[in-house]
Amino acid sequence: MKRQFTAIYKKQGKWYLGWVEEVPGVNTQGKTLKEAKENLKEALSLIWEANQIFNKTAGSRIIREPISISR
């Protein structure tokens, strides 16, 4: 399943900063915009994988349900 997120990039001095708008904690940097984009994809992938592993190991102790908000 492919999911889509919003990547935000900002040049800060000699570095490019990047983060994912919808997922707190997924952020990175790179010396070039290309490097920041590659690093951000990797960071999102690693966080996504870690969350899936955590959810599987939590077993019956978790409650999973859809949630939505209005903005």
C-alpha positions as CSV (number, residue, x, y, z in Angstrom):
1,M,0.0,0.0,0.0
2,K,1.4,3.4,-1.0
3,R,0.8,6.4,1.3
4,Q,1.3,10.0,0.5
5,F,2.7,12.6,2.9
6,T,3.7,16.2,2.7
7,A,7.5,16.9,2.8
8,I,8.6,20.4,3.8
9,Y,12.1,21.7,3.0
10,K,13.8,24.9,4.2
11,K,17.3,26.2,3.4
12,Q,19.0,27.1,6.7
13,G,22.5,28.5,6.1
14,K,24.5,25.8,4.2
15,W,22.0,23.1,5.1
16,Y,18.6,22.0,3.8
17,L,16.2,20.9,6.6
18,G,13.3,18.6,5.8
19,W,10.4,17.2,7.8
20,V,7.1,15.4,7.2
21,E,4.1,17.6,8.0
22,E,1.8,14.8,9.1
23,V,4.3,12.7,11.2
24,P,6.0,14.4,14.2
25,G,9.6,13.4,14.7
26,V,10.3,12.6,11.0
27,N,12.9,15.2,10.2
28,T,16.4,15.4,8.7
29,Q,19.0,17.6,7.0
30,G,21.3,17.4,4.0
31,K,24.0,19.5,2.4
32,T,22.0,19.6,-0.8
33,L,18.2,19.5,-1.4
34,K,18.6,16.1,-3.1
35,E,20.4,14.7,-0.1
36,A,17.8,16.1,2.3
37,K,15.0,14.5,0.1
38,E,16.8,11.1,0.2
39,N,17.4,11.3,3.9
40,L,13.8,12.3,4.6
41,K,12.4,9.3,2.6
42,E,14.7,7.0,4.7
43,A,13.7,8.6,8.0
44,L,10.0,8.2,7.2
45,S,10.5,4.6,6.1
46,L,12.4,3.8,9.3
47,I,9.8,5.4,11.6
48,W,7.0,3.7,9.7
49,E,8.7,0.3,10.0
50,A,9.4,0.8,13.7
51,N,5.8,1.7,14.4
52,Q,4.6,-1.4,12.6
53,I,6.9,-3.6,14.6
54,F,5.8,-1.9,17.8
55,N,2.1,-2.4,16.9
56,K,2.6,-6.1,16.1
57,T,4.5,-6.8,19.4
58,A,1.9,-4.9,21.5
59,G,-0.6,-7.6,20.6
60,S,-4.0,-7.5,22.4
61,R,-2.9,-4.5,24.5
62,I,-3.7,-2.0,21.8
63,I,-7.0,-0.6,20.4
64,R,-6.9,0.3,16.7
65,E,-9.6,2.5,15.2
66,P,-10.0,5.1,12.5
67,I,-9.9,8.8,13.6
68,S,-10.6,12.0,11.7
69,I,-10.5,15.7,12.4
70,S,-12.0,18.7,10.8
71,R,-9.8,21.7,10.0
